[in-house]
Amino acid sequence: MDKQQFSTLKDALNNQYLSASSSNHTANNAEVDDQVLDMNWLLAVFKRRILVMVIVAISIATLSGSLILLAAKKSITEYEGKFKVLAEPITADDRLARLFIQAQNNSLAVTDLSKIKSSVEESSSLDYQTLVRVLKSPEVLKPLLDKLQKKYPQIDYTVLNRQLTIERVTFLRDGKQGGTKLLDISYRDRNPSRIKYILEEIAKYYIEYMRQERLKVTQQGIEFIDKQIPPLQQKVDSLQKELQILRTKYSFNQPELRSRSLSDRLDTLTNSRLEVQAQLAENIRQYESYKERSLRGDNRWIVDISPKSYESLMGKVNEVESQLALSSTQFYENSLPIESLREKQQSLRDLMQREAEAILFQIKSKIEQLEARERVVANSQSLLQEKITQMPIAQRRYDEIQLELELAKDPLKLFIEKQKTLQLDAGQIDSSWEIIAKPELVKDDKGVPLAVTQKPTRRNLAIAIVISSLLGIAVGFLVEVLNTVFHTPEEIKSATKYPILAVIPLTKALENVSRRSIIFANKLTSLNATNNSESSSKTMVSNQIDFPFLEAFRYLYTNIHLLNTGRAITSLTISSTTKGDGKSTVAIYLAQTASAVGKRVLLVDANMRLPQLHKHFGLSNSRGLSNALTSDLSFNEAIQQLPNDDNLFILTAGSSPADPIKLLSSRKMHYLIDEFQALFDLVIYDTPPLIGLADGHLLASQTDGTVLVVKIEKNDRGMVSNALDELTLAGTRIFGVVANGVASSKDRKKRSGHS
């Protein structure tokens, strides 16, 4: 068969089979976008795991449906009764009382009256969330439970707490949830008569409990306030008394006027003291001068003090002295006239001396008076100056006392207000809770007790079916995720990023490889024949069932042949990640396909650890590659030719060596590789698996490239990725990937692999 005939046959078979099964996508197909690939992957997962999804969904739906039906049969019909209470007064009594007290203290603003209505509607003195929890607490319900158990012993706290419901009645205003002062108290039970009795007892108990609690709280508040008021009142009285003392001492009624008055008085005292000091200095000066003159006998200064009083006395003294001077010229010194005049003179002098002493005594007394006055003024001035100095300190203390007094008055006033409020509240205790709807059973329009428990069996079953379906789908996808093998050629291409050279379909013709190999060679020979004999036609017809399988290898050969347009590919390795991926089968049929188109092909079994090619062709393995490498055996003697194919030559693995790596990396192996490429158009090496063994890497690096065989539903994604990474690190050219074992639409459920 020439190249043109082979290409025409390839295109015809591709249009017939590959498009129908969607299995034989190749590296030349255009790339599709990610969204389409994702949808295709989802649909593929659904197709592969639909059985698991259905089984899991049915199992979960059956189990949950049984439980729902069982729970519906066991559910008990319950009835409900309820009553409604007013928890707080609807009037503004509390706030009016407080505002009244504030008004008496002149502390009520005009705008406060306009806020009374809004305050009543928008605020509450109760924490309803806490109140509900307290009313349902074990300690609060214990007395009620003891009474109920006398008639219904089977009721315990758990039952009572579960079946008793307390809720605040709410309403909507401007799109916001608002709360009222009403409480809905309901109780559920399957016995209507028991509901009515229990609700009546609950109503009585709660009314009395709230009355006692409010009375207890009020009394505790009053007692606490009574203890707080006396020390506060005592403190206020003490501060007021101290304030009164300061007012009295410093005249703080008008502090500014008082300060100015003290300054004026200080100025007056200063002036007075200066005057006294001037008078005192003048009198002291006169006293000293007069005293000195008096000691000298000169008392004429007396006239300066009181001229009118002492003018006659001085005249008499002057007259006697004149007479004495006149008589001394007429009489002797010791004469009687002279002595008489001298006695008179002495008498007048003694009189003047006594007068001078009296005047000096008066001046001295005046000096003492002035000194005493100066001391008094100085003392007054000092006291006034001290008072002026202490005035700011006293003023500050006065202000501090006023501030302390105000701070002490505020809590005292608050406690007094609260005391009056609590006293007013204590008088209204009996009307704290009011039942506005008596305990009654919930009934329908006909007056029959209405069952409040419903059995949403259908809805629950529908929900169970939906959830079961979702869980089934989730389990299916979980199985898909946990099963890390490739399912389609598209997945291989997406994961490896290498082209798909061919898609090998599953076929029953490989059940007995040894027997079918000769038949396959005869088919290829008949296709190359130019005659149209009857026997050839029969052969083609009889093997029509294997035609897609054979065509896949023609497609593989064509893709490899077209990889290099400049230089022909003369050697390649066929590898796989693990044993059983079908690499030997791919190598065999690829070699036979190349031989059928006229290529001189050498198929080398380089898997010296577990050789397979001699079994397939029914050849002897006594002499092979290992023998050619370890002995003087010529490779021409080791190579075997198939009897029915002049272009296909086989070099088996030979006897198993101790160290295959040593042989494959030897110089002789390099020499043989070069010789093989020189003598044959195409040399195909069947290597051991790549994972865990270095044999395939050594050979792949010495050939034109490698074809990796990936088995559908068998090869792990991680292992394939590791194998490709190892080949890349070794510098090996990777031609692409062969997807092996793809099931057709009819054989999708059969996942048997190639040998």
C-alpha positions in Angstrom: 0.0 0.0 0.0 1.5 3.3 -1.0 1.3 6.5 1.0 -1.6 8.0 -0.9 -3.8 4.9 -0.5 -3.0 4.7 3.2 -3.9 8.4 3.7 -7.2 8.0 1.8 -8.1 5.0 3.9 -7.2 6.8 7.1 -9.5 9.8 6.3 -12.5 7.5 5.4 -12.2 5.5 8.6 -11.8 8.6 10.8 -15.1 10.0 9.4 -16.8 6.7 10.0 -15.7 5.7 13.5 -13.8 8.4 15.3 -16.6 11.1 15.0 -19.3 8.6 16.2 -17.5 7.4 19.3 -15.8 10.7 20.3 -12.9 8.5 21.5 -10.3 9.1 18.8 -9.5 12.8 19.4 -6.0 13.7 18.3 -3.4 16.3 18.7 -4.5 18.1 15.5 -8.0 18.9 16.9 -8.6 22.6 17.7 -8.5 23.6 21.4 -12.0 24.1 23.0 -12.6 26.7 25.7 -12.5 25.9 29.4 -16.3 26.2 29.9 -17.1 23.6 27.3 -14.4 21.3 28.8 -15.9 21.7 32.2 -19.4 20.9 31.0 -18.1 17.9 29.1 -16.3 16.7 32.2 -19.4 17.1 34.3 -21.5 15.2 31.8 -18.8 12.5 31.6 -18.8 12.2 35.4 -22.5 11.8 35.5 -22.4 9.1 32.9 -19.6 7.2 34.7 -21.0 7.6 38.2 -24.7 7.6 37.5 -25.1 4.1 39.0 -23.3 5.1 42.2 -25.3 8.3 42.5 -28.6 6.5 42.0 -27.7 3.7 44.5 -26.6 6.2 47.1 -29.6 8.5 46.5 -32.1 5.7 46.7 -30.4 4.2 49.8 -30.4 7.6 51.7 -33.9 8.4 50.5 -35.2 5.0 51.6 -33.6 5.3 55.0 -34.6 8.9 55.7 -38.1 8.3 54.3 -38.5 5.3 56.7 -37.4 7.4 59.6 -39.8 10.2 58.6 -42.7 7.9 58.3 -41.8 6.2 61.6 -41.5 9.6 63.3 -44.9 10.6 61.8 -46.5 7.5 63.3 -45.0 8.1 66.7 -45.9 11.8 66.8 -48.6 12.7 69.3 -51.4 15.2 68.7 -51.2 18.1 71.1 -53.5 20.9 72.0 -52.7 24.4 73.3 -54.1 26.8 75.8 -53.1 30.4 76.6 -53.7 33.5 78.5 -52.5 37.1 78.3 -51.3 39.4 81.0 -50.4 43.1 81.2 -46.9 43.2 82.7 -46.7 47.0 83.3 -49.3 49.8 83.8 -50.4 51.4 80.5 -50.5 54.8 82.2 -47.6 57.1 83.0 -48.1 56.9 86.8 -44.4 56.2 87.6 -43.2 59.0 85.3 -45.9 61.4 86.5 -44.8 60.8 90.1 -41.2 61.5 89.3 -42.1 64.6 87.3 -44.3 65.8 90.2 -41.4 65.4 92.6 -39.1 67.3 90.2 -41.7 70.1 89.8 -41.7 70.5 93.6 -37.9 71.0 93.4 -38.2 73.4 90.5 -36.2 71.0 88.3 -38.9 70.2 85.7 -38.4 71.6 82.2 -41.3 72.6 80.1 -40.4 70.2 77.3 -40.5 67.2 79.7 -44.3 67.3 79.8 -44.4 66.9 76.0 -42.2 63.8 76.3 -44.4 61.9 78.7 -46.6 60.3 76.0 -43.7 59.2 73.8 -41.7 57.9 76.8 -44.6 55.7 77.8 -45.0 54.2 74.4 -41.3 53.8 73.5 -39.7 52.7 76.7 -40.3 50.1 79.4 -39.0 49.6 82.9 -38.8 45.8 82.4 -36.2 43.7 80.6 -38.6 41.2 79.0 -35.9 38.8 77.7 -34.6 38.4 81.2 -38.1 38.2 82.7 -39.0 35.3 80.5 -35.9 33.3 81.4 -36.5 34.0 85.1 -40.1 32.9 85.0 -39.0 29.6 83.4 -36.1 29.0 85.7 -36.1 25.8 87.9 -36.0 27.8 91.2 -39.0 29.9 90.2 -41.0 27.0 88.9 -40.3 24.7 91.8 -43.2 25.8 94.0 -45.6 25.6 91.1 -44.2 22.2 90.0 -44.7 20.8 93.6 -48.4 21.8 93.5 -49.0 20.5 90.0 -47.3 17.1 90.8 -49.9 16.5 93.5 -52.5 16.1 90.8 -50.3 15.1 87.9 -47.2 13.2 89.2 -45.8 12.6 85.7 -45.1 16.3 85.2 -41.5 17.2 85.9 -39.5 20.4 85.2 -38.3 19.2 81.8 -41.9 18.6 80.6 -43.1 21.8 82.1 -40.3 23.9 80.7 -40.6 22.4 77.2 -44.4 22.8 76.9 -44.7 26.2 78.6 -44.1 29.2 76.3 -43.8 32.8 77.4 -43.5 35.4 74.7 -43.8 39.2 74.5 -46.5 40.5 72.2 -44.8 42.6 69.5 -46.0 44.9 66.6 -44.6 46.5 63.5 -44.2 50.3 63.4 -42.6 52.0 60.4 -41.0 48.7 59.4 -39.5 48.2 62.8 -40.3 45.6 65.4 -41.7 47.1 68.6 -42.7 45.5 71.9 -45.8 45.9 73.9 -46.4 45.5 77.7 -48.3 42.3 77.1 -47.1 38.7 77.6 -48.6 35.6 76.0 -48.3 32.6 78.2 -49.3 29.3 76.5 -49.1 25.6 77.4 -49.3 22.5 75.2 -50.4 19.0 76.1 -52.4 16.1 74.6 -55.0 16.3 77.4 -57.2 19.5 77.0 -58.6 19.3 80.6 -55.0 19.1 82.0 -54.1 22.2 79.9 -56.9 24.3 81.4 -56.0 23.3 85.0 -52.3 23.9 84.6 -52.8 27.3 82.9 -55.1 28.4 85.7 -52.5 27.4 88.3 -49.7 29.1 86.3 -51.8 32.3 86.1 -52.4 32.3 89.9 -48.8 31.5 90.7 -47.3 34.1 88.4 -49.6 36.9 89.6 -48.7 36.2 93.2 -45.0 35.7 92.4 -44.7 39.0 90.6 -46.6 40.8 93.4 -44.2 39.3 96.0 -41.1 40.0 93.9 -42.1 43.6 93.2 -43.0 44.1 96.9 -39.7 42.6 97.9 -37.7 44.7 95.5 -39.6 47.8 96.6 -39.1 47.1 100.3 -35.4 46.4 99.7 -35.1 49.7 97.8 -36.8 51.7 100.6 -34.6 50.1 103.3 -31.5 50.8 101.3 -32.5 54.4 100.7 -33.4 54.9 104.4 -29.9 53.8 105.3 -28.3 56.2 102.8 -30.3 59.4 103.6 -29.1 60.1 107.2 -25.3 60.2 106.4 -26.0 62.3 103.4 -28.3 64.6 105.4 -25.6 64.9 108.1 -23.0 65.8 105.6 -25.2 68.5 104.1 -25.9 69.9 107.6 -22.2 70.0 108.4 -21.3 71.8 105.2 -24.1 74.3 105.7 -22.9 75.0 109.2 -19.4 75.6 108.1 -20.7 77.8 105.3 -22.6 79.8 107.8 -19.5 80.4 110.0 -17.6 81.7 107.0 -20.4 84.0 106.1 -20.5 85.4 109.6 -16.8 85.8 109.9 -16.1 87.2 106.5 -19.5 88.7 105.6 -19.7 86.7 102.4 -23.2 87.9 101.6 -21.6 90.5 99.3 -18.0 89.3 98.9 -16.9 92.2 96.6 -18.3 94.9 98.8 -16.8 93.3 101.9 -13.4 93.2 100.3 -13.6 96.9 99.3 -14.7 97.9 102.8 -11.8 96.1 104.4 -9.4 97.9 102.1 -10.9 101.3 103.0 -10.7 100.5 106.7 -7.0 99.5 106.3 -6.3 102.8 104.6 -8.0 104.7 107.4 -6.0 102.9 110.1 -2.8 103.5 108.2 -3.5 107.2 108.1 -4.5 107.3 111.8 -1.3 105.5 112.7 0.8 108.0 110.8 -0.9 110.9 112.6 -0.4 109.3 116.0 3.2 108.5 115.2 3.7 112.2 114.1 2.1 113.5 117.4 4.1 111.0 119.4 7.4 112.1 117.8 6.6 115.8 118.4 5.7 115.2 122.0 8.8 113.2 122.7 10.9 115.9 121.1 9.3 118.6 123.2 9.6 116.4 126.4 13.3 115.9 125.9 13.9 119.5 125.1 11.9 120.9 128.0 13.4 118.3 130.4 16.9 119.3 129.3 16.2 123.1 129.8 14.5 122.3 133.1 17.6 120.5 134.3 19.7 123.6 133.4 17.2 125.7 135.5 15.7 127.3 132.5 11.9 127.0 133.0 10.9 129.8 130.8 9.8 127.3 128.3 6.6 126.9 130.4 5.4 130.1 128.7 5.6 128.3 125.4 3.2 125.7 126.6 0.6 128.0 128.2 1.5 131.7 127.8 -1.6 133.0 129.6 -1.4 130.7 132.6 2.3 131.4 133.3 2.6 135.0 132.1 1.9 136.6 135.6 4.3 134.1 137.3 7.0 135.0 134.8 6.3 138.7 135.4 6.7 138.2 139.2 10.0 136.4 138.7 11.3 139.1 136.4 10.1 141.8 138.9 11.9 140.2 141.8 15.0 139.8 139.8 14.9 143.5 138.8 14.4 144.5 142.5 17.2 142.2 143.5 19.5 143.8 140.9 18.5 147.3 142.1 18.9 146.5 145.8 22.3 144.8 145.3 23.6 148.3 144.5 22.2 149.8 147.6 22.5 147.1 150.2 25.0 144.5 151.3 24.6 141.0 150.1 23.7 139.7 153.6 21.4 142.6 154.3 17.8 141.9 155.2 16.3 143.4 152.0 18.6 141.4 149.8 17.9 138.2 151.7 14.2 138.9 151.6 14.3 139.4 147.9 16.4 136.3 147.5 14.0 134.2 149.5 11.1 135.5 147.4 13.1 134.8 144.2 13.8 131.3 145.4 10.2 130.8 146.3 9.1 131.8 142.8 11.8 129.6 141.2 10.6 126.6 143.3 7.0 127.3 142.2 8.1 127.5 138.6 10.1 124.2 139.0 7.0 122.5 140.3 4.9 123.8 137.5 7.6 122.7 135.0 7.6 119.2 136.5 3.8 119.1 136.4 3.9 120.1 132.7 6.6 117.6 131.9 4.5 114.9 133.7 1.5 115.9 131.5 3.6 115.7 128.4 4.9 112.3 129.4 1.4 111.1 130.1 0.4 112.3 126.7 3.3 110.5 125.2 2.3 107.3 126.9 -1.3 107.8 125.7 -0.1 108.3 122.1 2.1 105.2 122.4 -0.8 103.2 123.6 -3.0 104.6 120.9 -0.2 103.8 118.3 -0.1 100.2 119.6 -3.9 99.8 119.3 -3.9 101.2 115.8 -1.0 99.0 114.8 -2.7 95.9 116.3 -6.0 96.8 114.5 -4.0 97.3 111.3 -2.3 94.0 111.7 -5.6 92.1 112.3 -7.2 93.8 109.4 -4.2 93.0 107.1 -4.4 89.4 108.2 -8.1 89.3 107.5 -7.4 90.8 104.0 -4.6 88.3 103.5 -6.9 85.4 104.5 -9.8 86.7 102.4 -8.9 84.7 99.1 -8.3 81.5 101.1 -11.6 81.9 102.9 -13.3 82.8 99.6 -11.9 79.6 98.0 -12.9 77.5 100.9 -16.3 79.1 100.7 -16.6 78.1 97.0 -15.4 74.6 97.8 -18.0 74.2 100.5 -20.7 75.4 98.2 -19.6 72.9 95.5 -19.4 70.1 98.1 -22.8 71.1 99.3 -24.3 71.0 95.8 -22.7 67.6 95.2 -24.1 66.3 98.5 -27.5 67.7 97.8 -27.9 66.0 94.4 -27.7 62.3 95.7 -29.7 63.4 98.8 -32.4 64.8 96.5 -32.3 61.8 94.2 -32.7 59.4 97.2 -35.5 61.4 98.5 -37.2 61.4 95.1 -36.7 57.6 94.8 -38.0 57.1 98.3 -41.2 58.9 97.4 -41.4 57.0 94.1 -41.0 53.6 95.9 -43.5 54.5 98.5 -45.9 55.4 95.8 -45.1 52.2 93.9 -45.6 50.1 97.1 -49.1 51.4 97.3 -49.8 50.2 93.7 -48.3 46.6 94.1 -51.7 44.9 93.8 -52.2 46.2 90.3 -48.7 45.3 89.0 -49.8 42.3 86.8 -53.3 42.1 85.3 -54.8 39.2 83.4 -56.5 40.6 80.3 -57.3 37.3 78.6 -58.3 34.3 80.9 -56.8 30.9 80.4 -58.6 29.2 77.5 -58.0 26.4 75.0 -57.3 27.3 71.4 -60.5 26.2 69.5 -61.7 26.3 65.9 -64.8 28.0 64.6 -67.0 25.2 65.9 -65.6 25.4 69.4 -63.6 22.2 69.1 -60.1 22.2 70.6 -57.7 22.8 67.7 -54.6 20.5 67.4 -51.5 22.6 67.2 -49.1 19.8 66.1 -48.8 19.1 62.4 -47.3 16.2 60.5 -45.5 17.7 57.5 -44.8 14.2 56.1 -45.0 15.1 52.5 -42.9 18.1 52.8 -40.3 16.2 54.8 -40.3 13.4 52.3 -39.8 15.8 49.4 -36.9 17.5 51.3 -35.4 14.0 52.1 -35.6 13.1 48.4 -33.9 16.4 47.3 -31.2 16.0 50.0 -30.7 12.4 49.1 -30.3 13.2 45.5 -27.7 15.9 46.3 -25.9 13.5 48.6 -25.9 10.9 45.9 -24.4 13.4 43.4 -21.9 14.5 46.0 -20.8 10.9 46.6 -20.5 10.2 42.9 -18.2 13.2 42.5 -16.3 12.2 45.6 -15.7 8.7 44.1 -14.6 10.5 40.9 -12.2 12.7 42.8 -10.8 9.8 44.9 -10.4 7.6 41.8 -7.4 9.5 40.3 -7.2 7.5 37.0 -7.9 8.9 33.5 -11.3 8.2 32.1 -11.1 9.9 28.7 -8.5 11.0 26.2 -9.5 14.6 26.9 -8.5 14.3 30.5 -5.1 12.9 29.5 -4.5 15.8 27.1 -5.6 18.3 29.7 -3.4 16.8 32.4 -0.2 16.1 30.4 -0.3 19.1 28.0 0.9 16.7 25.3 -0.9 15.8 22.1 -2.9 12.6 21.8 -1.2 10.7 19.0 -3.9 8.0 18.9 -6.8 6.5 20.8 -6.7 2.7 20.9 -10.2 1.2 21.3 -11.0 -1.9 23.3 -11.3 -5.1 21.1 -12.1 -8.7 21.7 -9.4 -9.7 19.2 -6.7 -9.4 21.8 -7.9 -12.2 24.0 -5.3 -14.5 22.6 -2.4 -12.4 21.5 -0.2 -15.2 20.2 -2.9 -16.6 18.0 -4.1 -13.3 16.6 -0.7 -11.9 15.7 -0.4 -13.9 12.6 -3.9 -13.1 11.5 -3.2 -9.4 11.9 0.0 -9.7 9.8 -2.1 -11.5 7.1 -4.6 -8.6 7.2 -2.0 -6.0 6.6 -0.4 -8.0 3.8 -3.8 -8.4 2.1 -4.4 -4.6 2.3 -1.1 -4.0 0.5 -1.9 -6.5 -2.3 -3.0 -5.0 -5.6 -5.1 -7.9 -6.7 -8.8 -8.2 -5.9 -8.9 -11.8 -5.2 -11.9 -13.5 -3.7 -9.8 -14.7 -0.7 -8.6 -11.2 0.1 -12.2 -9.9 0.2 -13.2 -12.6 2.5 -10.4 -11.8 4.8 -11.4 -8.1 5.0 -15.0 -9.0 5.6 -14.3 -11.6 8.3 -12.2 -9.1 10.2 -14.4 -6.0 9.9 -15.1 -6.1 13.6 -11.4 -5.3 14.3 -11.2 -2.6 11.7 -11.4 0.4 14.1 -8.6 -1.1 16.2 -6.3 -1.6 13.3 -7.1 1.9 11.9 -6.1 3.4 15.2 -2.5 2.2 14.7 -2.4 3.5 11.2 -3.5 6.8 12.6 -0.7 6.6 15.3 1.9 5.9 12.6 0.7 8.8 10.5 0.9 11.3 13.4 4.4 10.1 14.3 5.5 10.3 10.7 4.2 13.8 10.3 5.8 15.1 13.5 9.1 15.9 11.7 8.7 17.3 8.2 12.4 18.1 7.9 14.0 14.9 9.1 12.4 11.5 9.3 12.0 9.8 12.6 14.2 6.6 12.6 14.0 5.5 16.3 11.6 5.8 19.1 10.8 4.2 22.5 7.4 3.0 23.6 7.0 3.4 27.4 4.4 3.5 30.1 4.2 4.3 33.8 3.3 0.8 35.1 3.0 -2.8 34.0 -0.1 -3.8 32.1 -0.7 -0.5 30.3 -0.4 -2.1 26.8 2.8 -0.6 25.7 4.1 -3.9 24.2 0.8 -4.3 22.3 1.2 -0.7 21.0 4.8 -1.4 20.0 3.9 -4.6 18.2 1.0 -3.2 16.1 2.8 0.1 15.4 5.7 -1.9 14.0 3.4 -4.1 11.9 1.6 -0.9 10.6 4.9 0.6 9.6 6.0 -2.6 8.0 2.7 -2.7 6.1 3.4 0.6 4.5 6.8 -0.6 3.2 9.1 0.5 6.0 12.0 -1.7 7.1 11.2 -2.0 10.8 13.1 -3.4 13.7 11.2 -4.1 16.9 13.5 -4.4 19.9 12.4 -5.9 23.2 14.5 -3.8 25.6 12.5 -5.1 28.6 15.1 -7.6 29.8 13.4 -7.8 33.2 10.1 -9.2 31.9 10.3 -9.8 28.1 7.0 -10.1 26.2 7.6 -9.8 22.4 8.8 -13.4 21.8 5.6 -14.8 23.4 3.4 -12.6 21.2 5.1 -13.7 18.0 5.9 -17.3 19.1 9.6 -16.8 18.7 12.6 -18.2 20.6 14.2 -16.0 23.2 17.4 -18.0 23.6 19.3 -15.4 21.7 18.5 -11.7 22.0 19.6 -8.2 23.0 21.3 -9.3 26.2 23.2 -12.0 24.5 24.5 -9.6 21.8 25.6 -7.2 24.6 27.4 -9.8 26.8 29.0 -12.0 24.2 30.5 -12.0 20.7 27.2 -12.8 19.2 26.5 -10.7 16.1 23.3 -8.8 16.2 22.5 -10.2 12.7 22.4 -13.6 14.4 20.2 -12.4 17.2 17.6 -10.6 15.0 14.7 -12.7 13.8 12.5 -12.1 10.8 8.8 -13.0 10.6 8.1 -15.6 8.0 5.0 -13.8 6.6 6.5 -10.2 6.7 9.6 -9.3 4.8 9.9 -5.8 6.4 9.4 -6.7 10.1 12.4 -7.8 12.1 12.3 -8.8 15.8 15.1 -8.6 18.4 14.0 -10.3 21.5 15.3 -9.5 25.0 17.3 -12.7 25.4 18.3 -14.3 28.6 17.7 -12.2 31.7 20.9 -10.4 32.9 21.9 -9.6 36.5 22.2 -5.9 35.8 20.1 -4.6 32.8 21.1 -1.0 33.5 24.8 -1.8 33.0 24.1 -3.4 29.7 21.8 -0.6 28.4 24.3 2.1 29.3 27.3 0.3 27.8 29.3 1.4 24.8 28.2 -1.6 22.8 24.6 -0.7 23.3 25.3 2.8 21.9 27.1 1.1 19.0 24.1 -1.2 18.4 21.7 1.7 18.4 23.7 3.5 15.8 23.9 0.3 13.7 20.2 -0.3 14.0 19.3 3.2 12.8 21.7 2.8 9.8 20.2 -0.5 8.7 16.5 0.0 9.3 14.0 2.7 8.4 12.4 2.7 11.9 13.6 1.1 15.1 11.0 0.7 17.9 12.1 -0.1 21.4 9.7 -1.7 23.9 11.0 -0.6 27.3 10.2 -1.5 30.9 7.8 0.8 32.9 9.2 4.2 33.7 8.2 4.4 37.4 10.8 2.9 39.6 13.1 1.7 36.8 15.8 3.6 34.8 15.9 1.3 31.8 13.3 3.3 29.8 15.0 6.7 30.6 18.4 5.4 29.3 17.0 4.2 26.0 14.7 7.2 25.5 17.6 9.6 25.7 19.4 7.8 22.9 16.4 7.8 20.4 14.6 10.4 18.5 11.8 10.5 21.0 9.3 8.7 23.2 5.7 7.7 23.0 4.0 7.3 26.4 1.1 4.8 26.6 -1.6 5.7 29.1 -4.2 3.1 30.0 -7.7 4.5 30.4 -9.3 3.6 33.8 -6.0 2.3 35.1 -3.1 4.9 35.1 -2.9 7.2 38.1 -2.6 10.9 37.2 0.2 11.5 39.6 2.3 8.7 38.3 1.9 9.8 34.7 2.9 13.4 35.7 6.0 12.0 37.5 7.0 9.9 34.5 6.7 12.9 32.1 8.7 15.0 34.5 11.5 12.4 34.7 11.6 12.2 30.9 11.8 16.0 30.6 14.7 16.1 33.2 16.5 13.4 31.2 16.4 15.6 28.1 14.1 13.2 26.2 11.9 14.4 23.4 8.3 13.3 24.1 6.3 12.9 20.9 2.9 12.6 22.7 0.6 10.2 24.4 -1.4 7.2 23.3 -4.7 6.7 25.0 -5.1 2.9 25.3 -8.2 0.9 26.2 -11.0 3.4 25.3 -14.4 1.7 25.3 -16.8 2.2 22.5 -20.4 3.3 23.1 -21.5 -0.4 23.1 -18.7 -1.6 25.3 -18.6 1.3 27.7 -19.2 -0.9 30.8 -16.3 -3.3 29.9 -13.1 -1.9 31.3 -10.7 -4.8 30.5 -7.3 -3.7 29.4 -4.7 -4.8 26.9 -1.9 -7.2 27.8 
